[in-house]
């Protein structure tokens, strides 16, 4: 099979914001307890954070991490997670039918984030609580001193403010499953008042308002238009959430699901622009895709988990090689919308639908999906270029007709590096790829990294952490993408 990829220096899509490589940690399952935090683990640091997990997170280079939820946040009292640990209450956590011990709270988490090289993105509870409690939280976190709550923080051992810049106004408030679920009108008004109060305390913050929980919601579109009608001039981003899975065991169709993400992004951007025009605003609303991933493997096993325990094993998807290919296609889609998607969070980071897995008291390893994320974080920087593809197509069922080649071209002009991320969706044929990069003289191919495996269902595990690993493709004049493979092709100029 032959394919051609063309990009021109003079036709950029937009600057890549590194925050699109963010992630998410919720008080859910083993994400926090026995995930990032396990004080009795041999690698634990002075705060009880697992050092082996920390190293894998640092290697990824995640710039921002959303916390503490997710569905969890809509019933969360942030005051439960501050002060002396021996005084913190154990609470029922109805979102995930668990017990929350509150051993980790905002103080400990922001410290973990700094040690991991990340910025925290903090969600406030707009389900069972409201604007006043959100105002109190930002005062505790960000106000220097001299007030009740800022001095309370200082009495807890945090002399300097946390300086948390990124704030989310609740979570999935359009969903009937959400504690404190609201109509678009109810949520829009509350979100507007909460944003005003947050900015009164700290004018430097950047705020995300809840969009639809998925493009399949009955209120999708109307929700965005109504909520933005209330909040457009008060917030910086609107959120999108989407998860994908191979429930039909149809790999060819599954590999095309990024087409749904592409349509979702384009539609939300268009709705934002309609509201912009209606309000005669000069501001262009940006997007935060702050929950996205593959999620379906653990659905049945989660039905068997005992309710009301601490850190039960929930949403522990074991990812296959084909899941890594899909994740690569989704990353490519985010990059192709670099002009509007400025933040995104792979949900989640450790144990819970995550690229990193742990054993309680034991080993830690990278799942298959870790590697496309690592490559994008490491190499796809600068700006995204518009590109055209000439390639055979196939019928992908519910997603329609798609090309066998899914790709994006990025250029970092400071480093004088061009990166092509590409997935060959063909299950049967290798692909001879011709890449033409106009406006850069004669770029020299410096590296070709590939993630490929004959078994689409192969997984990494504690016993076999290297079952699916990226490899360096030997230098060759011709660029060949192996059948069903993820590829990183790098050029200097």
N, C-alpha and C positions, 0 to 999 in steps of 0.2 A: 504494500500500500504506500502511496506517495501523498505528501501533504506539503503545502507551502504556507509560510508565515511571514507577513510583511508588516514592518512598523517604520514610522518616519519621525525623526527628531522634532519636526515642526508641528506635530499634532499630538500634544499631551492631553490626557484626560484630566489629571489633577495631581497635586502633591499627596504623597502617601503619609498619613499620620501614623506614627509608630503605635499609637494607642489602639489601632485595629487588631493588634496582636495581644490584647488583654485576655484575662481569664476571670474566674468566678469561684468563690468559696462560700458555701452556704452552711449554716448549722443544720446539716442533713446527713444521715448515715455516718460514715467514717471519714467525712471530708475534713472536719476539724479534729475530733477526738480519734486518735489512732491513725490520723492522716498527717496533718502538719504538726500536731501536738501529741506527744507521747513521752511524758517525763521519765518513764522507766526504761526507755529504749537505749541501747548502748551508744547510739550516736547523738542523744539528746544534748542540747546546749543548756546554759544556765537558766533559761526560761522554760525548758521542757520541749522546745521545738526540735523535731527530728532533723538531724544534720544531713542524712542521706537524701531525704525529700528536698531539703533546702538546696542541695547541690544540683539536683535535676531541674528544679525551678530556675535557679540562677543560669544554668546552661541554656534554657529556653530563651531567657531574656525578656520575660513577660514585663511589660511596662506598667500595667494597671490591673488591679484585682477588685472586682465587685464583691461586696460583703454587707450584711450577713445573710441576705436572701434577695430574691427567691421568695417562695410561698411562706417561708419561715418568718420573714420580716413583718408580715401583716398581722402577726399576733405578738410581736416582740416588745418587751419593755426594756429599753436600753439601760435603765438604771439597775436592772438585775445583774448586769455584767461589769459593774465597777466596784471599787473599794476592796477591802480584805476578802480574800476568797472564802474564808471560813464563814463569812456572814452572807454569802450569796445564796439565794433561794434555788431550790430545784423546782422546775415548773413542768406541767404538762405542755407538750408541744403538739397541738392538734393537727397542724399542717401535714406532719409526717408520722403521727401516732407514736411519738417518742417522748422520752424524758430529757429535758435540757438542764444540765447541772450548772451552767453559767460559769464554768471554770475559766473559759476564754470569753472575753468581752472586747469592747472597742479598744481599750488601752493595750491589751496584749496583742490584738490583731494588727493594729497599726505598727507596733514594734516589729512583729514578724514580717510585715510587708516591707518595712525599711531594710531589714536584714536581708530580705530576698531580692532587694533591688527594685521593688514595685511601689507604685503609688496606690493607696487605697481609694476605692470608689464606694462611698457609703450610701446605702439605701435607708430611707426613713419609713416608719410605719404610718401609712395613711389608710390602713384597713380598720383596726380597732382603736387607733389613736388619730392625732391630727396635727394641725399647724403649730400649736403651742408646744407640744412635746418635741417636735422637730426643731423649733427655735431653741429649746432648752438643750438639745443634743449638740447643736452647732456651737452654742455658747460654751458648753463643757469642753468641746474638742478644740475650738479655734480661737476663743477670746483669751488674750494674754493673762490678765490678772485683775483683781480688784472687784470682782462680782462673786455672788454666792457660788455659781456653778464653775466658773474658772478657778476660783480658789479651792473648790472641792476637788477638781482635777489635780491641782498642785498638792493637796493633802494626800492624794493617792500615789504620789511619787513622780508625777509628770510635771516638772516645773515649767517646761516650755510647751506652748500649744502644739497640737498635732498638725495643724496647717493642712487639713484635708480639703482638697480643692474640688473634687468631683462628687456630686450628690444626685441621687435618684429619688424621684418623688413617688415612693411606693413601688409595687410590683404587680403586674398583670391584673390591674384593677377592673378590667373588662370581663374577667373570668368568674363564672358562678362558683367555682371551687375555692375562690379566694376569700379568706376571712375579711369581712368588711367590704365585700364586692359592691361596686357602685355603678350607677348609670354614667354615661359620658358627661351629662350635664352636672351631676353631683360631683363626680371626680374632677372635672375641669375647674369648677369653682374652688374646690378645696386645694387643688394643685396650684392654682394661681395665688391664693393667699399664702400657702406654704412657701412658694418661691419668693414672694415679697419679703416674708419674715427672714428667710435664710439670707437674702441679700442685705437686709437691714443690719444683720449681725456681722456679715462678712461679704462685702461687695465684690470680692475677687473670685467667688466660687463660680463653677460651671455646672449647670443643672440639666438633668434629663427628665422629661415627662414621659409617662407610660403611653406607648402606642398599643396596638392590638397584640394579643398573645400569640396569634398566628394569622396567616392570610385566610385561614379557613373559618374564622369567627364570623358568626352571622352579622355582627355589627361592624366588621372590618370596613374601613373607608369612612363611614358615618362617624365612628368613634374618633378617628384622627381629626376629622374636620371640626367636630364639636369641641374636643379638648383643646386643639390649637386655637380655636376661636377665643378661648378664655386665656390661654397662656403664651401666645406666640411671642409677644414682646418681653416675656419674663423668663423664658428658658432658652437653652442653647441647642438642645438635641431632643428628638423624639425617638423612643426605643422601638425595636423590632425583635421578635423572638421566633425561632423556628427550629424544629428538630426533624431528622430524617431517619428512615430505617428500611431495611430490605425485608419487609414483612411477607412479601409474595415470593421470596427466594428467586427473584428475577434480576440477576446481576446487571444485564444490559440496561434494563429500565432504571435500576437503582443508581447506576453511574451517571444518569442524566438528571438526577434530582436537583442539581445546582441551577437548572433552568427555572425551577420554582422560586429559588432564592433570588435569582436575577429579576424575575417578574415582580416579586414582593417589594424589592428595593425600588425599582422604577416606579411602581404604583404609589408607594408612600411618598417618594420625592415629588411626584406630580401633585398629590393632594396638598403637600406643604406649599407648593408653588401657587395652587389655587387660593389657599388661605392668604398667602403673601399678597397676591393681587387684590383680593377682596378688601384687605386691611390697608392697602396702599403702603405697604411696608418696604423699606430698603434692605431688610435683612433676609438672607437666605437661610432657611432652617436646615441644620445638619442632622445626620442620622447616627444613632448609636445602636448597633446590632448586638445588644448586650446579653443575649442568650442564643447560642447556636451550637449544634453538634449532631452527631449520630446518637440516637437513643431508642433502643427497642429490645436489645438482648435480654435485659433483666426484668422485663415486665411481668413474666409469669413467676419467677422466683420471688419477686417482691411480695406477691400475694401470700406467701408462706411465712413471712417474717413475723416474729412475735411482737405484738404491740406493747408499747409503754416500757421500752428498755432504753438504756443509754447507748448511743452510737451503734445501732444495729446495722448490718450490712445491706444498705439500700442502694438501688440504682447502680449496681456494680457491673456495668457492661464490660465484657471481655471482648476487645476489638480485634477484628480479623484484618487480613491484608486488604480485602476489598473495601472495608471501612476506611482504611487509610487513603485509598484512591478517592473515595467520595469526599473525605475531608479536604484533600488537595484541591478537588474541583470547587468546593465551597470557598476555600481561601482565594483561589483564582477569581471567583465571582466578587468577593469583597474588594479585591484589588482593582478590578475593572470598574468599580464604582468609587474610586478614591476621591472623586470630586465631591461626593456627598456623605459617604460613610467615613466618619472621622474617629469613631470608637467602636470596638466590638469586643465581646467577651466569650471565649470558648467556655462552654458550661459542661463540666466544671474542671477543676485542676487536679485534685487528688482523690482517688478511690470512687467518687461518685461521677459516673459518666465522664471518665477522666483519662488523660494521657499518662498519668502516673499512678501506679498501684503499690500498695504496701501489704505486708503481713503484720498482724499485731505482734509486736516484739521481735519481728524478724526482718525479712528481706524487702527490698524496694526495687522496682524495675519500670522501664519505659514501655508503654503499650505501642502498638503499630502506629496509632494516630499521632504519637509524639513527633515523629520524624518530619512529616510535611510541615507541621507547625514550627519546628526547629529551623527548617530550611527557609521558610518564609520570613521568620523573625530575623534570621541571620543575613539573608542576601537580598530580599526584595525591599529596597528602600529608595528614597528619592522621589520619583514620580512615575506614574503609570502612563504608557503611551497607547494611543489608539492603534489597533492592529487589525489586519484582515487575514482571514484564513481561507485557503482553498483546499478542500478535503472531502472525501466521501462522507456521506451521512447514513444514518440508520433510523429505523422506527423504534422509538423508546416508549411505546405504549402511552401511558397517561401524560408523558412529557412531550409527546409529539416527535418531530424529526430533529435530530441533533447531529453535529459533526463528530467524527471519531476523535478529533483533536480538540481538547479543551486547554486553553493557553492564555497567558498574559505576559506582556513585556514591560519590565521596569528598568529605569536608568537612574543611577546615582552619579550626578555630574561632578560632585566633589571628589568621589573615589574613582571617577572615570570607569565605571563598571556598568555593564548591562546584564540583566538577569532575565532569562526566559523560564517560567514555570509552566510545565506541560504534563498533561495526562493523556496517554493513549488509551482510549476507551475500548478499543477492539479486543475481544476475547480470543481472537484467533491469529491475528497478523501483526508482525512488526511493522513499523512505520518509518519510511525514509523521509526525514523532515528537512526541507530547505528553508533556511532562515535568512531573510534579507532585511538589513537594518540601515535605513537611508539617513544620511546626514552625519554619520560618525566616521567618515573615512573608510578604513578597512579594519573593522573590529576583528580581534583575534580571540578565538575560542580558547579559554584558559582552563575550563573544568566542566565535566559532565558527571553529575551525581544522579544515581537512579535508585529507586526503591522498587524492586521486582521480586516476584516469588511465583513458582509454578502453581502453588496451592492458594487459591483465592480465600480459603477459609483458615489459613494459617494464623496462629496467634502467638504472641510473646507471653511468657509466664515466668514465675519465680525460678522454676527449674530450667527453662529454656528462654532466657531473656533476649537471646540473639537469634531467634528463629526467623524474624523478619528485621533485617537491618539494611540501611542504605549502603551503597557501594560506589566506588569511583569507576566510571567506565573508561577503559583504556583509550588513549588519544587516537583519533581517527579523523580523516578528512571529512567523511560523511557522518551526519548526525542521524543515528538510528534509535528510535524509541521502541523498546521491547513491547510486545503485546501486554495489555493491562499493566501499565507501569506509571509511576510518578517520576518526573525528571526535573532536574535543575541544571540548566545550561548557562554557563557564565562566559562573558566576553569582556576583554579590556579594549580600550580605544585611546 
